[in-house]
Amino acid sequence: MRLPLALLALAALGAAAAGGAGRGAEEAVQAGRFSTPEQHRCSWELRSAAEASELRLSCRPPAGGGAVRSCAYRGEPRRCPAYGTRSRQYWRQILGRLRRRRHPCAQGGPLSARLCGPGRAPPEAQLRLLPAPGPSAPAATVEPTEDPAETYCAERWHSLCSFFVGFWEG
């Protein structure tokens, strides 16, 4: 009685593996939510295809704070050697960096996970903010690039943290 049941289970697993093999070229989609230090509520959607991955964000400001901002980051994280075995850690680090930004959709430097940072992976592995569709904003309304110490440091640790950020950036 156990042998036919085991054979049926193996057949089902084989069919599932064969069905999954053809899906490798399709997109995989994941989604979630987070809040920023400025209390923006953001939802994210990750679309990973064979080559590039795209992380789409939609951030709602605090109550009465203005319009919803949407943006997308694109890169090729698979070009990072560590990504193959630690992809979950890669995306956790990327989302952690976005979570610490005051305005995740504001123009800034590329996003990279610590495990695939500069020197560990080619520049294509970093996620870069895609240009917003539609007419470009006038130069006077472009937000200035944020100071990394302001982006990553809590207010009470700002002086100590800015020292280390300045040291790290050279």
N, C-alpha and C positions, 0 to 999 in steps of 0.2 A: 504494500500500500504506500510506503514512503518513497520507493523508487520512482513510480510514475509521477508522484507529486514533485519530486526533485527534478525529473526530466522536464516537466511542464514549466517549472520555474526557470530552468536553464534556457528553454526555448523562448520564454518571454523576455529574458534578459538579452539573449542574442538578437531578437527582433528589435528591442529598444535600442541596442547599440547600433544596429544596421540603420535604423531610422534616424538616429542622431548623427551618423556619419555624414549624411547628405546635408545636414543643417549647418555645417561649419562655415559656409560662405554667407549665410544669412546674418542679419543683424541680431545682436543680443541687446535687450533693453533692461535697464535697472532704473529705479527711481527712489526718491526720498525727500526729506525736508530738513532744514536747519535754520537757526537764528544767528544773526550777527551781533557784535557788541553794541551796535546802534539800534538793536531791536527790529531790524528788517527780517521779515519771515520769507525765507526762500525755499522754493521747491526745485529739485534738480532731476534731470533725466539723462542717463548715460546711454549712448548708442555706440556700440562697438561693432565694427565690421572687420573684414579681413585685414585691411591696411590701417586706416585711421580710426580714431575714437573721437566722438563729439560729446561734450558735456554741455547740456542746455540748462540755463538758469532762468528763473522768473522770481523776482524779489519784490515783495510788497512792503512799502515803508510803514513805520509805526502809524497808528490811527491818525488820520488827517495830515499825513506827511507828504502826500503827492501821489503821482502816478506810479503804476507798476512798471518796473524796468526788466527787460528781458535781454539776454545775451547768450552767446555760445563760445566755448573754447574747443579748439581742435588740435590734435597732435597724433603722434604715432608712438604710443608707449611701448608697443611690442619691440621697438628697436633697442630698448633698454634690456641688457642681459638679465637683470634680476626680475623683470616683469613676469616672465614665464612661470616662475615658481612662487612668486609673491605678489600676484596681481591684486589680491584683496587688500594687502597692506599698502600698495601703491595708491589705490583709490581712497583709502582711509586717510592717507597723508594729504592727498590733493584736496579732499573735502575739508580736512582740518585747516588747511591754508585758506580756503575760501571762507570758512566759518570765522576766521580771525580778521578778515578784511572788513573795513567799515562799509564799503560799497563794492560788493563782489563783481558788479558789472562795469565798474569804472575802469578806465584805461590804466594799465599798470604793467609790470613786468610779466614775463611768462610764468606759468605755474609748473613747478617740478616737485616731485616727491624726493625726500632725502635719499632714498635708496637708488634713485636714478638722477641725482643732481649733476651739476656741471663736473666734467671729468670722468663720470661714471657711465655716461650715455651720450649719444650724439644729440645735437640741439633739436633735431626733429622729434625726439621723445618728449620734449616739453610741450605743454598745452598753451596755445596762444589765443588771445581774445580775437574773435572774428570781427571784422568791421560790421557795424550796424547797418541793416538794409535801409534804403531810403536816402533822402538828402542828408548831406553831412552838416553837422552843427557848425555855427560860426566859431571862430577861434576864441572869442571872448567868453563863450559859455563852456569851453572844454575844462573839465576838472583837472586841477594840477595833480601830478604824480604824487602819491602819498609817500611820506617818509616811512621806511620799513619799521622803524622803532615805534611809530604811532600805530602802524598796522598790527604788529605782533605783540606789543607790550601793554600790560595793564597800567593804568594811570599811576598807581602807587609805586610801581617798579620801573617807571619810565626812564629815570636817569641811569640806573644800573643796566637796564636792558639796552638802552641806546648806546652805552659804552660798548657792550658786547656786539651789537649789530654793526657799529662803526668799525670795530676791530675785525669782524668777520669780512666786511666788505672791502677792507684794506684802506 
